[in-house]
Amino acid sequence: MAYRICISSAIALSLLLTACIWHLGSNSMIACGFFGAFFIHVGARPDRKHIGISAAIGAAVSILYLLAGGHFGPDPLAAFIGAGAFLGIGSLMTMSIDIVWTGSRDYVVPLRDALILPVFALVAGLCMNFVNGRPLPSYDYRLWTFDVSLWNSPERTVAHWVQTIPGLRTAASITYSSLLIFPPLYHAWAAWRGAPRRMHLMNAFVVAGLCGFVLYQICPAIGPLYCFKSQFPDHLPSLSPDTKLSVFLSPDVHNAMPSMHITWALLVWWSAHELGKWAVAIASVFVVLTGISMIGSGEHYLVDVVVALPLILLVHGLCMKKKAWSIGGAALALGWLIFFRTGASIGVPGAVNWVLVAATLALSTWPLRRRYAVRTAPLREPAALSFGAPVQGSSAS
């Protein structure tokens, strides 16, 4: 009994301290990870009373968070995600305490999956702060000139769409800010429906993040908004022989090349093929809005999306133990990064660059298109909520 009380208290205190230290009510990136834990808990089809207990615990922890000086915001979306994060904390505590007090194994796999994203978000934040604590070389001018060779300033064009099309700015901003909710949501959706999975989406998310972190260091870039500052998007310089292409030092965060936002969004999109056409349609809207937001806001270049394609193939290869995919994806991604880092991209005609883009698209997606197909057979209908129902499709494949 003393052991169980101590363990339960330690879990509760750890989650409360995490919420306070990382300002969970206003830190959307970290909050999304905890919010996702609630979806994974629901995907395990628990007893209704466990959902109620999770909500009650989440409410209690949020009150303690506010009493400790925490706050929600600064906008309604961040406040909503922050509130959802406390639901996730309630789910984590409910699943943990159930294991401790009953010895049941029903929540072991869902709890493991639910912890993946919060732990990753916390560690990734620390690592990015450590790496970007000093000025680093930025290769933004080379990425930008490549984009211009394809299409006369795609960043300006997409930014104009965001500014002029009614509702697009809001939709794109919401999608971009809530990106990390979608992987656990689709993972939980697959578990709830009992859909067979070729790849464990949460594991793939982390593998992609680790690979992306390594690739950031090869060709660091900060994005057009931070490179051109007040010139973005309406006064970007024109491409001419005198255009500056030199590498410069910048203290900003170097997380533009490749784009992890579109990488994670496309991982969700591929996994949606195992859930049917509606799941694919929703994920497609999610991908499009993510792409528009990241380019229109100036966070990324168009070529960041191109280099994300072989990264997706690499992640699938690592997670599905396909050596040829891993080698091919790594070779393509590294080839692009070396292409820019060494300056080999300078002066290459736009027609040649289009061929490189088309070849990358074909080589990166062809193996996955053969592997995935939209499900047409009906999925097993979910059973009624009852604790102890077997968790479907939870193990990594």
GUVEXRO-653177 format. One record per residue: z, y negated, x negated of N, C-alpha, C, CB in turn. Coordinates in steps of 0.02 Angstrom, whole numbers, plus 50000, padded with zeros to 5 digits. Glycine has a CB too. Layout:
ZYXZYXZYXZYX;...
END
This chain:
500005006049959500005000050000500004993749957500615000050047;500434993749904500454987949859499784986949825501014988849807;499474992449804498814992049772498304988849819498574999049750;498304991149881497814988549929497934981149944497854992549995;498564979249949498724972149962498504967849903499474971249975;498634970149842498444966349783497684965549777498724969749719;497324971149788496594970849782496304966249836496294977849789;496554966949897496314962749951496454955349938496624964850018;497044953949912497224946949896496784944249840497964946449876;496644948349790496224946249734495514944649758496214951649679;495254948749803494574947549830494564941049868494364953449875;495064940049911495094933949952495154927749908495674934250001;495594928049858495694922349814495064920849772496294923549767;494734926049749494124925149709493584921649749493864931849683;493484923749811492974920749853493154913549871492874924949916;493784912249884493994905349900493894900749840494734905249922;494094903149781493994899049720493254897849706494334902349660;492844902949717492124902049707491854896749754491754908749719;492064896949816491834891949865492034884949844492114893549934;492634884149818492884877449799492564875049735493634877549792;492534879349684492284877249619491544875449622492394882749567;491164879449660490434878349664490234874149725490084885049667;490714871049759490564866649815490084869949864490274859949790;490294875549890489844879749929489574876349991490204886049950;489944871650019489704868250079489134863450066490264864450109;489014861450004488494856649989488014858849934488804850149968;488114864649906487674867249853487214872549884488094870349793;486624870349906486194874649946485974880849908485594870849969;485844880249843485604886049805486114891649806485434884049733;486734890049788487264895049788487424897349859487904892349754;487414892549906487594894149975487094899050006487614887750017;486454898449989485954903150016486114910349997485254901249991;486354911249936486524917949914487084921049955486724917949841;487584917049971488144919550012487934920450085488744914850007;487514915850110487264916550178486884923150186486804910550196;486504924950135486124931150137486574937350143485704931850076;487184936850117487644942450123487794944150196488294940950085;487814939050238487934940250309487354944150340488034933550346;486734942450322486164946050350486174953350328485504942750327;486334954550265486354961450241486914965350275486464961550164;487474962150289488014965350327487764967350396488624960650332;487424962850430487164964350497486634969750493486874957950529;486234969650440485714974750432485994981750425485294973150372;486624982350404486944988850398487184991550466487534988450351;487084987750519487264989650587488004991450593486844995650609;488444986550579489164987950585489404987650657489564982850543;490024989350665490344988550731490394981150748491054991850731;490344979550812490374972550833491014969150811490294972050908;491564972850811492194969750792492184967550719492784974550805;491794970950677491754968950607491374962350600491414974450565;490874961350643490524954850642491004949350664489904955050689;491404950750716491904945850739492414944350685492244948450801;492654949450651493134948450597492834944250541493384955350569;492204945650525491864941750472491824934450491491154944550460;491644933050554491604926050577492284922750574491324925750649;492814926350593493494923450592493704922050520493994928150626;493574926750475493754925650405493364919750376493624931950363;492714919450392492314913950368492574907250391491594914750390;492774906850455493044900650482493694898750446493174901250557;494124903750434494754902450400494644899850329495194908750399;494184903050293494044901050224493734894050223493574906050189;493304892550272493004885850274493524880450286492464885550329;494034881950327494574877150338494964876050273495044879650395;495124881450238495464880650174495044876750124495644887550144;494394877850126493924874150083493954866650098493194876850092;493954864850161493994857850180494664854850160493874856950254;495204858650170495874856250151495924855150075496404861150174;495534859050037495554858349964495104852649940495324864849932;494794849049986494394843249967493644844449968494584841049899;493434850449990492724851849994492404848350053492604859249998;491734848250054491384845050110490724848650122491264837450096;490424847250179489784850050198489254844450198489814853650268;488664846150177488134841150176487744841450112488424834150186;487384836150093487414829450121486954828250182487224824550068;486554833250201486114832650259486244838450306485364832350237;485984838250367486124843550415485904850450391485774842050479;485344851050356485114857550332485604860450281484414857050301;485824856250233486304858550183486964860450216486424853150130;487164856650267487784858250303487724864950340487964852650353;487134866150370487024872450406487034878450357486354872250443;486704877650301486694883050251487404884150224486204881550194;487764878650214488454879250190488894882950239488734872450176;488804881450303489194884950355489014892350355489074881950424;488364893850347488154900850344488444904450284487404901150342;488534900750230488824903850170489524906450183488834898750111;489904902950224490584905350240490564911450286490994899650272;490044911950327489944918150363489834923950314489344917650412;489444922550261489324927550210489964929450173488824925050161;490384924550160491034926050128491444930550174491414919550112;491424929150239491784933450285491514940550284491734930750356;490854941350279490554947950275490744951550212489804947550280;490734948050155490924951050092491654953450094490824946150033;492094949450123492794951450127492884957250175493224945550149;492534957150231492594962550280492374969250250492194961050343;491794969250217491544975350188491994977750131490824974350161;492224973150089492654975050033493324977950057492784968949988;493634974450104494284976650128494234983250166494604971350173;493674984250201493584990650236493554996450185492934990550278;493214995350130493185000550078493875001850049492684998550022;494244996450035494904997150004495405000650050495174990149984;495404998750114495915001250160495745007850194496054996050212;495115009250203494935015550238494645020750191494445014050293;494415018650133494095023450088493405025450110494525029550081;493145022250162492475023850187491935021750137492345020350256;491395025450136490835023950091490265020450128490575030350058;490355018950192489805016250232489575009450208490015015850305;490025005550180489844998850159489704998350084490404994050177;489725003750047489645003249975488965000349956489735010149943;488435003149984487755000749968487624993849996487235005649994;487784992450060487684985650084488084980450045487884985250157;488704982050024489104977349985488774976049918489814979949976;488534981349886488194980449822487584975849831487964987249794;487174977149882486584973049893486764965849911486154976049948;487314965049949487514958349970487774954149912488054958850024;488034957349860488304953749803487764951749752488824957949768;487174954749757486654953649706486464946249702486034957749722;486294943249759486054936349758486604931349741485754934649824;487214931749769487734927049748487884927349674488364928349787;487934933349647488074933949575487494931249534488214941349556;486884932849555486304930349519486284922749520485654933249549;486394919749579486364912449584486884909149540486464910349657;487484911949538488014909049495487834909549421488674912649508;487604915449400487434916449329486824912349310487304923949315;486324912149354485714908349339485874900949332485194909349395;486314898349374486504891349368486834889849300486974889449424;487264894249279487594893349213487094893649156488144898549203;486634898549160486144899349106485664893449102485744905849117;485434890949159484984885249159485334878949132484704883949229;485974878049150486344872349123486424872849048487034871949156;486524879049023486614879948951485964878648913486864886948936;485414881348938484774880648903484514873548905484254885448933;484634870048962484364863348971484864857948954484114862549041;485334859448913485834854448894485614849548841486444857848871;484984850048819484724845748765483984844648777484854848848695;483684839448745482964838248753482554844148726482754831748718;482054846048763481614851648744480894849348748481734857848789;480444852548709479734850748714479444852448782479334854248659;479014848148807478694849248872477934849148863478914843848924;477604853948895476884854648889476534852448954476694861848872;476834847648988476594845649054475884842849054477054840549084;475714838949003475054835849002474504841149002474984831148942;474614846548967474114851848964474044855349031474284856848910;474604856349066474564859449132474224854849182475274861149158;474364848449177474074843749223473314843049213474404836949216;473094842749150472374842149138472004848449161472244840949063;472334854249157472024860349183471924859649258472454866649166;472444857249293472384856349366471814851549383473044853749394;471764846049346471254841149360470554843949348471364834849317;470494848449299469844851549286469614855949344469864855549221;470104858649382469934862849439469764858649501470514867549455;470144853349510470104849549573470414842749557470484853249633;470094837549577470314830849559471014829449586469814825649585;471504830749544472214829449559472444832949622472334822049565;472524839549621472784843149680473474840749701472794850549667;473884838649652474554836349668474524830149714474944834649604;474064825449698473994819549740473754821349810473514814549708;473274826049813472994828049878473524831149922472414832849867;473904835949895474414839449935474974834549954474694845449896;475164830149908475664825149925475434820649982475834820749863;474784819149984474504815250039474564819050105473774813350025;474424825550103474514829650164475224829150190474334837050150;475704829850144476404829750163476604823150194476854831250102;476304817750168476484811050192476154809250258476294805950140;475574812250273475184810050331475184814950390474484808850310;475264821450378475244826350432475934826550466475044833450406;475974825050531476624824850565477004831450560476534822950639;477624831050542478064836850539478004841150478477934841050597;477474840150438477364844450380477904843350326476674843250350;478094837050316478604835650265479254839150283478714828050259;479454838750346480084841850367480054849350361480254839850439;479504852350385479434859650382479424862150310478804861850418;479054858650267479014860750197479674859950162478474856850161;480024854450176480674853250144481184858450164480924846350161;481204860150229481674865250253481524871950220481644865850330;480894873750217480704880150186480904880350113479954881250193;480764874950077480914874650005481664875149992480634868249974;482054871750033482784871650023483114878250041483094866050062;482814881850089483114888050113482784894250085483104888250188;482404893550031482014899050003482434905349991481694897049938;483034904549963483424910449942483724914250001483974908249896;483644911650062483874915350120483394921050137483954910650180;482744920050122482244924750146482264931650114481574921750135;482384932350048482424939250021482964943550054482554938949947;483594941150060484084945450094483934946350168484784942650086;483614941350199483444941950270482934947650280483154935350297;482414947850239481914953150246482194959850223481284951450205;482624959850173482944966050152483364968850209483394964850089;483734964450242484154966650299483714968850357484624961050321;483164965550369482704967250422482444974450412482104962250424;482254975950350482014982750336482554987950346481744983150264;483174986350326483724991050335483874992150409484364988650299;483874986750448484004987150519483484991450555484034980150549;482844990450538482314994050571482205001050543481674990150567;482525002650488482425009150457481725009950427482535014650507;481435004350404480755004550376480775007450306480434997450376;480305011850289480275014350220480085008750172479765020150215;480385008750113480265003450065480035006349999480894999050055;479495003549974479235005749909479625002349852478495004149903;479934996749867480284992949816480904989649845479814987649785;481454989849809482074986749830482004979149820482694989549791;481954975349874481794968249870482314964349832481704965449938;482954965849840483474961949806483454963249731484164963749834;483344969549711483264970949640482664967349612483204978449628;482114967349650481504963949627481614956449619480924965249676;482014953649663482174946549658482504944849592482634944349717;482994948949573483354947749510482904948949450483974952249506;482514954349452482044955749397481564949949387481654962349410;481304947249443480854941449439481204935449407480594939649508;481824934249427482194928749399482304929449324482864928049434;482474935449302482574936549230481924935649191482864943649218;481374938449218480734937649184480524930249183480184941849219;480624926849239480444919749241480844915649192480554917049311;481484917249185481904913549137481644914249066482634915949141;481424920249048481134921448981480484917548974481004928948969;480054917749025479404914349021479484906749018478974916249081;480014904049048480134896849044480164894448972480794895149079;480414898748928480524896648859479874896648817481044901248826;479354899848843478734900448804478304894148811478334906648826;478244891848872477854885748884478264881148931477144887348916;478774877848904479214873848947478834867948980479804871148906;479004866749043478704861049079479194858849132478024862949111;479154852449150479644849549196479354847949265479944843449167;478704847749272478384846149336478134838949338478874847249393;477614837549377477294830949378477754825349401476694831049421;478224826649447478664821449471479094818749414479114824049527;479324823049370479764820949315479364818849254480234826649297;478754821249248478324819249192478034812249203477754824349183;477764811049263477424804649276477874799649312476804805949317;478434801949338478944797649369478634793249424479284793249316;478654786649417478434782249471477684782449483478634775149455;477314785349436476584786049445476404791549495476254787449378;476874795949509476734801449556476894799149627477154807849538;476454800449676475814803949669475204799449671475754809049724;475314792949687474734788649702474424785349641474934783349749;474764785449584474504781849526474464786449464474944775749511;474294792649476474224797249420473624795149377474124804549444;473684795649311473134793449268472514797849277473344793649194;471934794949266471314798749271471184802349205470714794049287;470814807849210470674811849151470094808749113470504819149170;470204807349049469694804349006469804806748935469714796549010;469334805448890469424807448821470054804548789468834805448780;470304799048817470894795848788471544798148820470834788248794;471494802848868472094805248902472574808448852471904810148957;473204806548857473704809248812473844816548827474354805148816;473784820848778473904828048786474454830648741473264831848773;474834826048712475334828048664475934831148698475544822048621;476304835148661476934838048683477474832748674477114844648644;477934832148722478454827048717479134830348732478314821248766;479654827148709480334829548720480594826748786480804827648662;480924831048825481204828848888481884832148900480714830448946;482374828448926483024831348942483054834649011483564826048938;482494834149049482494836849117482484844549115481884834249156;482594847549174482604854849179481894857649173482924857049246;481804862349126481134865149113481064871749152481034866349037;480904871049215480834877049257480204876849301481454877749301;479674873649274479064872949313478584878849303478714866549295;478524881349242478014886249225478324892849204477564883649169;478234898349243477884898649307478354896649364477604905649319;478074896049424478474894149482478844900249509478034891049537;479514900049505479904905449533479934904949609480614905449503;479874898949637479874898149709479304902149741479824890749729;478694901249715478134904849745478164912249727477464901849722;478444913949669478524920949650478974924549700478814921649579;479554921649714480014924749762479714924949832480684920949762;479364919549851479054919349917478534924849924478734912549931;478134926049872477624931149876477924938249872477114930249819;478474939049838478814945549840479034947149911479424945549792;479294942149947479474943150017478844944850057479814936850046;478294941450043477674942550081477414949650072477134937550058;477424952150010477194959049999477654963950034477164960549924;478304962850031478774967450063478694967350139479494965750044;478464961750166478384961150238477854965950265478194954050257;477394968350222476884972950245477174979550269476394974250188;477784980950249478114987150270478484986350336478594989550217;478484980250363478834978950425478364977350483479314973250416;477714976850469477244975650522476924968750521477564976750587;476464967650568476064961550566476454955250581475494962250615;476954955750625477364949750639477744947550577477844951150697;478014952350542478374950750480477914947550429478704957050450;477304950050424476804947250378476624940150399476174951650374;476534939050465476354932450489476894927350474476224932650565;477524929150485478074924550471478114923150396478744927450496;478054928450356478074927550283477494923450258478084934350249;476914923950291476324920050270476454912650280475694922250310;476744910850337476924903850349477424901450297477214902950420;477894905750281478404904250231478074902950163478914910050225;477594907050143477244906150079476854899650078476784912150065;476484898350132476074892250134476504886050130475654892150199;477044885750169477484879950168477834879150100478004880450223;478004884750069478304884450002477814881449952478524891449979;477194883749954476684881149909476564873749919476044884949917;476504871649982476394864549997476984860349974476284863550072;477584862849985478184858949966478234858249890478804862249993;478134863749854478234863449781477714859149746478234870449752;477094859149772476574854949742476604847849768475874858049755;476694847149834476704840449863477304836349844476684841049937;477854839649826478454836049805478444834249731479074840149820;477954837149694477914835749622478354840149580478094828649610;478644845349609479064849949570478644854649526479504853949617;478024855949547477614860849511476884858649510477664867749544;476524861549461475794860849457475464866649494475564860549383;474834865749510474454871049543474414877249498473754868749562;474354876249433474284881849387474934885849383474084879449318;475494882949401476124886649403476074892349453476714882049421;475704891249507475594896449557475154901949529475274893549621;474644900049491474184904949462474564909649415473624901349423;474994906949373475354911149325475894915349361475684906849271;476104913349420476584917449458476274923949482476844913449518;475614924249489475284930349515475374936349468474544929049526;475224935649403475354941349359476104942949352475064940149291;476524937949360477244939149358477444943849415477634932549362;477144942949474477284947349531477074954449515476934944749594;476494955249484476264961949465476744965049414475554961649435;476984961049366477464963449317478104965849351477624958049266;478354961949399478974963749433478884970249472479204958149479;478334970849508478204977049544478164983049496477544976449584;477844981949439477804987449391478474989549365477364985349333;478914984749350479574986449325480004989849378479934980149299;479974987349439480394990049493480134996749520480444985049549;479484997749517479195003849544478985008749490478595002149587;479175007149426479045011449369478305012949362479445017949376;477905007649367477185008149356477035004749289476785004749416;476975008749237476915005849170476275001649163476905011449118;475735003949193475105000149187475164993349220474525004049219;475504993049277475614986649310476044982049267475954987649379;476574984749238477014980749196476644977849136477614984949171;476254982049103475884979749044475354974649063475554985649008;474994976149117474474971449139474754964749161474084974549196;475294964749200475594958549223475874954549165476144959949273;476214957949118476494954449060475954951449017476924959249018;475414955149007474864952748965474534946648995474344958248955;474414946849061474094941149094474554934949092473924942849166;475194935849108475654930149108475724927149038476344932349135;475824931348989475894928848921475254925648896476104934548873;474684928548916474054925548896473974918448921473484929748922;474164917248983474134910449010474604905748974474294910549085;475214907948961475704903548928475494901848856476384906948928;475234906748821474984905448753474374900948755474804912148717;473954901848806473354897648816473544890248818472994899548881;474104888648852474314881648856474734879548795474714880548920;475164883848773475614882048718475224880448654476124887548704;474714884448639474334883448578473824877848583473984889748559;473714875248643473214870048653472514872748663473214865448594;472444879248669471774882148680471474879848745471814889748678;471874877548791471624875348857471284868648854472194875148907;471404864848801471134858048796470374858248790471444854348736;470034854648833469314854048829468924859648861469114853548759;469254864548890468904870148922468584867548987469384876148936;467944868848999467614866349060467944869049123466874868149059;467894865149177468194867149240467904873649267468094861749291;467254874749257466944880949281467254887049248466184880849268;467394886549183467714892049148468424893149173467714890749071;468774887649186469454888249212469464891549281469784881349216;468974889949323468924893249388468824900749381468354890149430;468414902749332468304909849320468964913149299467764910849266;469344909849256469984912549234470474913349292470304908049180;470474908449336470914908749395470704914549440470904902149433;470064915049454469814920349498469954927249469469054919549510;469854928049403469994934449370470734936149374469764934249297;471164931249365471884932449369472084934549439472284926149348;471804931149489471944932849559471734940049574471584928049606;471144941949552470894948649566471304954049530470154949249547;471424953049466471784958049426472514958749447471744956249352;472804953249472473514953449491473624956449560473804946449488;473154955549605473264957649674472924964249692473024952349721;472404966149656472034972249674472474978449674471474973249626;472894979649623473334985649626473814985449686473734986349561;474084979449701474564978949756474224979749824474924972249752;473614977449831473254978249894473134985649908472584974449892;473014989549857472924996649866473585000149883472624999749804;474124997349859474775000549868475074998949937475254998349814;474974992749959475284990550021474764990650077475584983450014;474994992050137474574991550197475034989750255474194998250211;474784985450299475194983450357475314989450400474844977850397;475934990550418476114996350458475844995650529476884997350460;475545001050554475315001050623475725005950666474575002850626;476035010950634476445015650671477095012250693476605021950628;477345013850752477965010550776478555012550733478095012450849;478985007750720479585008950681480135011750727479835002550645;480605015150697481175017750736481565011950765481625022250692;481715012250828482095006950860482815007050834482085007750936;483115001150824483795000950798484295003750848483994993750781;484785007250822485305010050865485785004550886485685015750829;486195006050935486705001250956487195000050900487065003751019;487474994050898487954992450846488554997150849488184985150853;488665000750794489245005150791489405006450718489115011850829;490025004850699490215005850629490175013250611490935003250616;489915014550552489845021450530489145024050538490315025750567;488695020250571487995022350576487695022550507487585017650623;487285027350490487025027950424486595021950405486625034350417;486675019550344486295013850320485615016550297486665010050263;485075013850325484415016350312484095012550255483985016050374;483765016250211483355013050160483715008450113482815009350192;484345009950096484735005450055484665006649982485435005850074;484465012549962484435014049891483805011349860484475021549879;483825009949795483245007349760482725012749754483445004649690;482095010649758481545015449752481125013749692481125015449815;
END
